[in-house]
Amino acid sequence: MTYTDRFALVREHFHTIKPQRALLSELVVRRLGGLSATTRRFTTGRETELAGEFAKAMWKVVYGSADLGDWEAPLLALGEHQAARGVRAEHYAIFKGEMLQALADVSGGTWTESHAEAWDSFLHCVCGLLIRGGSRAERVRRAA
C-alpha cells in the first residue's frame, strides 16, 4: 500500500469514527495518565493542553491537505512549542502506541490490519515531524 493509499484510508476511517472523537481523546488521556508519573503529567490540569494540541494538529492534518509539505512547518513549530514545555521524543512513541490502541477500541469490529498499518504510518510521520521540531528547539536552546 502506498503512502497516498494509507493516508486516504486514514481520512476515510477518521470520518467513520468521528462520532467517537471525544471517547477517543478520553481513552488516550486515561491510558497515558496510568502509565507513569511523566505521562500522567501531560494528562492532568493545565498540561492536558499538550494532548489537546496534538489532537488538534492531527485532526487538521487529516482534514487538511494531503500534501505533506503543507503540514510540515506547523508540525515542526508545534514540536518546538511542546519541547519547550517538556515533551520529549520518547513521549511521542508512547502517545502513538496508546493512540493506536484507542483507535482500535473505538472502531470495534470495523478495525482492520489495513487500518492499523495506515494509522501507524500516519502517526509515525506526524510524530517524526514533532520530534524534529523538538530537536530543533533543543539545538537552539543549547546554542544560546
Buried (B, 14 or more C-beta within 10 A) or exposed (E): EEEEEBBBBBBEBBEEBEEBEEEBBEBBBEBBBEEEEBBBBBBEEEBBEBBEBBBEBBEBBBEEEEEBEEBBEBBBBBBBBBBEEEBBBEBBBBBBBBBBBBBBBBBEEEBEEEBBEBBBBBBEBBBBBBBBBBBBBBEEEEEE
